Amino acid sequence: MSVNSAKEMLVVAATRGFAVGAFNITNIIQMEAVIEAAVARRAPVIIQTSVTPTKFLRPEVIAAAFRAVAESSPVPACLHLDHCDDLALCKRCADAGYTNIMFDGSKFDFDENVRLTREVVDYCHGLGDITVEGELGTVTGVEDQVRVAESEAELCDPARSLEFVERSGVDLFAPAIGTAHGVYLTENPKIDFERFEKINKIVNGQRVIAPLIVHGGTGLKPEVVRRLVALGGAKFNVSTDLKYALIDATYEYISTHRNEYNPGKIDIAAKRAVMERVNYWIDMLGCEGKAELAGGDRCGTAASQNGAAASA
């Protein structure tokens, strides 16, 4: 079994100088594509669902599908709820067998963000080895239900980063540094590398307490990605890239095979396209061959026990 929570995996990544791709999926075809690409490259991987597809497909169905796909794979894999500000949904996903939960309290003031995030942390840690991610500052752009105008964005205050991590108890920390969800509106987005480096030194300077997360991976230039990895980015979120791959491949196949009515062939085309993009990110993040380092040969017992309890 290789179902893991993300904390141990990402501590290793941060310590060894690579990052793990966290890929948002909207269906089982994408989930299988991500896992199969990771297995072929011996890379640790994180499957993510944002709020809308989580509600549509239902957490219990997603978690069951994930266990069926991931438990027999030889690489460490996690199932993560992305950008959720609904306490009830966070708890429902944890109960269903998600290994990681992100409570996004970035729209609240600092103290309320800490309070609500702490509630999710206490609940998830009470169930077992379930990793919790928190965010300080706001990431611009559009992804699922997350819509933040550039004028409303607020970068993470380095001076409060450690306080947030310690008071909230989060395992993973996502500081806003100028990256954006969706498609970047400029070729060279203004990313505050110095701020990111400072935050990492403050939070993880002595030892890795809360690995840093980079949101808005799609569209970043390779040199930007590699620089953020070198500065401590341990998890890179990729969503829009996989959506484009899925939709473009589906459209292209249907357009060129208009008289063919075989959904399975459409799925194959979409799966191949998604795998190509996952392979691109595995190369970019330097995580090929890192499965064993990140926990590929250990059993994620807490996650599996949690999933079993949910289905009992």
WOLIN-V206380 format. One record per residue. RES is the residue in one small letter. D_LAST is the distance of its C-alpha to the last C-alpha in Angstrom with 1 decimal. Layout:
res: <RES:RES>
d_last: <D_LAST:D_LAST>
This chain:
res: <m:s:v:n:s:a:k:e:m:l:v:v:a:a:t:r:g:f:a:v:g:a:f:n:i:t:n:i:i:q:m:e:a:v:i:e:a:a:v:a:r:r:a:p:v:i:i:q:t:s:v:t:p:t:k:f:l:r:p:e:v:i:a:a:a:f:r:a:v:a:e:s:s:p:v:p:a:c:l:h:l:d:h:c:d:d:l:a:l:c:k:r:c:a:d:a:g:y:t:n:i:m:f:d:g:s:k:f:d:f:d:e:n:v:r:l:t:r:e:v:v:d:y:c:h:g:l:g:d:i:t:v:e:g:e:l:g:t:v:t:g:v:e:d:q:v:r:v:a:e:s:e:a:e:l:c:d:p:a:r:s:l:e:f:v:e:r:s:g:v:d:l:f:a:p:a:i:g:t:a:h:g:v:y:l:t:e:n:p:k:i:d:f:e:r:f:e:k:i:n:k:i:v:n:g:q:r:v:i:a:p:l:i:v:h:g:g:t:g:l:k:p:e:v:v:r:r:l:v:a:l:g:g:a:k:f:n:v:s:t:d:l:k:y:a:l:i:d:a:t:y:e:y:i:s:t:h:r:n:e:y:n:p:g:k:i:d:i:a:a:k:r:a:v:m:e:r:v:n:y:w:i:d:m:l:g:c:e:g:k:a:e:l:a:g:g:d:r:c:g:t:a:a:s:q:n:g:a:a:a:s:a>
d_last: <19.0:20.8:18.4:20.1:20.7:24.3:26.2:27.1:27.8:30.1:31.9:32.9:34.0:36.1:37.6:38.5:39.8:37.6:35.0:31.7:31.4:28.7:28.7:27.6:26.3:26.0:24.7:23.1:26.7:27.4:24.2:25.2:28.8:28.1:26.0:28.5:31.4:30.0:29.4:32.9:34.3:32.2:31.4:28.5:27.1:25.1:23.6:24.1:23.4:25.6:24.8:26.1:24.3:21.0:21.4:22.7:20.1:17.2:15.4:12.0:14.3:16.4:13.8:12.3:16.0:17.0:14.7:16.0:19.5:19.6:17.8:20.6:23.4:25.8:26.2:24.2:22.5:21.0:19.5:21.5:21.8:25.6:27.9:25.8:27.5:24.9:23.1:20.4:19.7:19.8:17.1:14.9:15.4:14.6:11.3:10.6:11.7:15.4:17.4:20.4:21.4:25.0:26.2:29.6:31.7:35.0:36.3:36.3:39.0:38.4:37.3:34.9:33.4:33.0:31.5:28.8:28.0:27.7:25.1:22.9:23.6:22.8:19.5:18.4:20.0:18.3:14.8:16.3:18.6:18.6:22.2:23.9:27.1:29.8:33.0:36.5:39.1:38.5:38.4:40.6:40.0:37.5:34.0:31.6:31.8:33.7:37.4:39.8:43.6:45.7:47.6:44.4:43.2:43.4:43.3:41.6:43.9:44.0:45.2:41.9:39.5:39.0:38.8:36.0:34.0:34.6:34.0:30.9:29.4:28.5:27.8:29.5:32.5:33.8:37.5:39.4:42.4:43.7:41.3:40.2:37.4:38.5:41.9:44.5:47.6:49.9:50.4:50.4:48.0:48.9:46.4:47.1:46.8:48.6:46.2:43.2:44.9:45.8:42.3:41.0:43.7:42.9:39.2:39.0:42.6:42.1:38.7:35.9:33.9:32.5:33.2:34.8:33.5:35.8:34.9:37.0:37.5:38.6:42.4:43.2:45.9:45.2:47.5:45.7:42.3:43.7:45.4:42.3:40.4:43.4:43.3:39.7:37.5:34.3:32.1:33.7:32.0:33.1:32.3:35.5:36.6:33.6:34.0:37.6:36.9:34.5:36.7:40.0:38.9:37.6:40.9:43.1:41.5:41.8:45.3:46.5:44.8:45.4:45.9:42.8:39.6:37.0:34.0:32.9:36.1:35.6:32.2:33.9:36.7:34.4:32.3:35.5:36.8:33.7:33.8:37.4:36.7:34.0:36.5:39.0:36.9:35.9:39.7:40.4:38.0:38.9:35.4:36.1:35.6:33.8:30.4:30.9:32.5:29.5:26.9:26.5:26.3:23.9:20.2:18.4:16.1:15.2:14.3:12.2:10.4:10.0:8.7:6.1:5.1:5.6:3.8:0.0>
